[in-house]
Amino acid sequence: MRRKLSNIYRLGIKELWSLWRDPAMLVLIVFTFTVAVYSSASSMPETLHNAPVAIVDEDDSPLSRRIISAFYPPQFMPPAMISPAQIDPGMDAGIYTFVLHIPSGFQRDVLAGRPAEVQLNTDATRMTQAFTGSGYIQQIVMGEVTEFVEGTRGAAAAPVDLEMRARFNPTLDKSWFGGLSQIINQITMLSIILTGAALIREREHATIEHLLVMPVTPFEIMVSKIWAMGAVVLVAAFLSLTFVVQGLLGVPVAGSLPLFFSGAALVLFATTSLGIFMATLARNMPQFGMLVVLVLLPLQMLSGGSTPRESMPELVQTIMLAAPTTHFVQLGGAILFRGAGFDVVWPQFLAVSVIGVIFFLIALARFRRTVAAMA
C-alpha cells in the first residue's frame, strides 16, 4: 500500500510538472477563472444597460418633453432626437434598439380624453433587450402621462398590501448569480479538459509507453491524474471565488466554503474520470475537443445552472439525474446562495459520490483495455 501511494504521489507530481510546461493550458486555466468568470457575471443578458433609444417628437409639448426627460442611464442612453425619415435607416443600421414616435396633437388628445397613441419601434433581433426594454418604456410613458393628467403617479389603495422581500439577493443584482454559477460551470469544464488532455498528450508524445514498462499499474496512473488535475482546479476555483467573485465583483458568499469545496472535490472525482474515459475514446486532441463539445454543452445547459430544471421536460430532468453537474448545481446553489449546511445537501453529496464511483470504475476498465492494447 505504501508503494502504491508513493507511486500515485510521484506520478501526480509528474503531471503537475507537465502542466507547468504547457503554456496553452496555463493560459486556459487563468483565462477561465478570471476573464471568463468576470465577463459572464458582469454582462448577464437579462440586464438592460445603456440601451440606445431615439425619439421622434412631432408634438413638441410639455407632455412629450416630460416623456423624453424620463429616459436616462443606466437603463437607457440619452435619447437621440430624430425625424420620421430617420427611423428606418437608423434601425436598419442597428443604431437604435428602440424608437418612440410621439405624433402631433398627442397632448391635446390626452387632455381632451380622446384616444391618443404613440408608436414604439423595437429591434427584435436584440431579443433580451427588446423584451425587457419594451416593458420599461411602456411603464415610463404610462407613468408620465398619468402624472401629467392627474398631478400624481400614486395608484389607488389596494385592499391587500403585498410586501415583497427578496431573499438571498436583496438588490436583485444578477452578477451575484452569474459569478457563482460560472465558478460551478468552469470547475466542470476545466476538470474534463485537463485530465483528458493530459492522457492525450502522453499518448501523442509516446510517454505512456515509458510508464507501461515501469512498475506502475493503470490504477495508479489514472488516480495520479485525477488528484493532480483535481488539485489544480480546486486551487484555481478557490482563488477565483476569493479574488474575482468576492473581491472584484463584490458578491457575498452565504455558506461554508470548506463544505462547498468538499462537494466540488467529489464532483471532480466524477468529472476527471469522465475526462479520462473520453480521452481513451479519442485518438488525438482534435477528436477529444469535439467530444468535449458534445458532452460539455448538455452537462452545462441541462443541469440547472443556466435555466431551472423545472422548466425542462420530465424525461430530460430524469436523465440528467445521472450527471454529476446536476447535483453540483443544486448543492453549490444551496451552500453559496442560501447558506445551507450538510444536513440540507447530504443527498447531493451522496448522489455525487455514487456517480463518481461508477464513472471511475467505467473509466478504469476502459483505460486498462486501452493500455493492454498498447502493450
Secondary structure, DSSP 4 states (H G I P E B T S, - for coil): -HHHHHHHHHHHHHHHHHHHT-HHHHHHHHHHHTHHHHHHHHT-TT---SB-EEEEESS-SHHHHHHHHT--TTTBPPPEE--GGGHHHHHHTTS-SEEEEE-TTHHHHHHHT-----EEEE-TTSHHHHHHHHHHHHHHHHHHHHHHHHS--PPPPPSS------SS-TT--HHHHHHHHHHHHHHHHHHHHHHHHHHHHHHHTTHHHHHHTSS--HHHHHHHHHHHHHHHHHHHHHHIIIIIIIIIS-----S-HHHHHHHHHHHHHHHHHHHHHHHHH-SSHHHHHHHHHHHHHHHHHSSSSSS-GGGS-HHHHHHGGGSHHHHHHHHHHHHHTT---HHHHHHHHHHHHHHHHHHHHHHHHHHHHHHHHH-
